[in-house]
Amino acid sequence: MIRVGIAGLGFMGKMHFRCYQALEGVQVAAICDTDAAKFEGQGGAVGNIEGAEAPLDLTGIGLYDDFDRMLAEAELDALSVTLPTYLHRPYTVQALEAGLNVLCEKPMALTVEDGRAMVAAAEASGKRLQIGHCIRFWPEYAAAKELIDAGRYGRVTAATFQRLSLTPSWSWQNWILDGSKSGGAAVDLHIHDSDYVQYVFGMPQAVFSRAARGPSQDYDHIVTQYLFAEDRPITAEGSWSLAPTFGFEMSFNIVLEKATLVFDVSRAPVFKVCPREGEAFTPEVAAGDGYSNEIEHFVRAVRGERVAEIITPEQSIDSLKLVLAEKRSAASGELVWL
Ligand SMILES: NC(=O)c1ccc[n+]([C@@H]2O[C@H](COP(=O)([O-])OP(=O)(O)OC[C@H]3O[C@@H](n4cnc5c(N)ncnc54)[C@H](O)[C@@H]3O)[C@@H](O)[C@H]2O)c1
């Protein structure tokens, strides 16, 4: 039985809780949150993902408001760090030093220096550090990468990715709308697509971004062109500046020589392969969602099973480097070379 702890029972902490609960051989043994209200009525923080609002059954779980005490008492094998981003580094490093494997939410940190300290702690401890880049595990995004890599439809000639959200209002003490704590939508939300661009195409040579400041006082709406040696338009747009009634949408259009791959959560069907010749069709994709699949992957690795290398800590640093370069490009109005 793998004993898991969760630090931070907000929107994402609850998501991780549900995913662990659905797996065999895993026990959520302890949870730490400094806000006692999080252990009571489980309504509250709902985030922008459907189904996240149902109450949790915390019976039999060690509930802590003190992280040191949880680490000392709960005999954990692994920890999910689902805390506000500015706390990722200290809690992750402390847990790794205490001999735990860590699944830390994305973005791994606010600075590359913090990310490097986390990787160094993982290397020193010999424990696993996985960053929650769940889009790499999201069934349709994973299927699109497989289709591209298989080469059956030729090369990608253009691609565009979008992640658009209403302004988040559910975070603890509204930390997410303080750009100094979250990095704004560019670092917090849009990093999902920057990371996926990196996953599919490798690190770009340069980025060119335009961005608008928003409620976090930081860049809350950003549009980026990723420039590679091969000249083709690869762009992504991320924003949490949309009106409350907009809700949330994520989508992509990936144009290959012999087919176009389309994903849009607001369309039916959500995922389509449109070949240049023949009918459009919806391919089979893996069950679950990005969260359940990344957590299952983490648990299997903690158990000592051999797992595919889907996201490394170094790549997580690169994704952070990418969004920080995008912000620098937006600030300077210039191309930023990586
Ligand atoms: N992968 C995704 O799709 C996704 C989605 C949303 C958020 N996130 C990331 O997850 C992380 C958490 O975001 P969230 O939306 O769950 O935030 P949240 O505000 O809903 O939850 C944070 C929780 O941490 C608790 N907390 C604060 N300080 C603490 C401390 N010192 N010790 C213990 N508990 C403490 C708060 O009480 C709160 O319950 C962020 O890094 C965010 O970027 C990822």
The ligand as an ORCA input file, in Angstrom:
! r2SCAN-3c Opt
* xyz 0 1
  N      -3.010     21.147    -13.496
  C      -4.007     22.015    -13.580
  O      -4.804     21.981    -14.510
  C      -4.177     23.051    -12.499
  C      -5.407     23.695    -12.333
  C      -5.534     24.625    -11.305
  C      -4.459     24.902    -10.480
  N      -3.260     24.281    -10.687
  C      -2.100     24.577     -9.822
  O      -2.313     23.942     -8.556
  C      -1.762     24.726     -7.501
  C      -2.856     25.007     -6.477
  O      -3.884     25.755     -7.097
  P      -5.403     25.692     -6.564
  O      -6.244     26.250     -7.670
  O      -5.706     24.362     -6.030
  O      -5.333     26.762     -5.369
  P      -6.353     26.887     -4.136
  O      -6.220     28.294     -3.645
  O      -7.716     26.398     -4.524
  O      -5.765     25.879     -3.043
  C      -4.599     26.124     -2.318
  C      -4.767     25.467     -0.947
  O      -3.542     25.576     -0.210
  C      -3.853     25.894      1.151
  N      -2.670     26.498      1.752
  C      -2.178     27.748      1.574
  N      -1.030     27.917      2.242
  C      -0.768     26.729      2.859
  C       0.309     26.254      3.667
  N       1.342     27.034      3.970
  N       0.243     24.983      4.116
  C      -0.805     24.174      3.838
  N      -1.856     24.581      3.067
  C      -1.823     25.841      2.584
  C      -5.069     26.811      1.054
  O      -5.803     26.846      2.266
  C      -5.849     26.130     -0.080
  O      -6.722     25.144      0.425
  C      -1.193     25.983     -8.177
  O       0.175     25.832     -8.406
  C      -1.941     26.048     -9.503
  O      -1.209     26.699    -10.505
  C      -3.111     23.340    -11.650
*
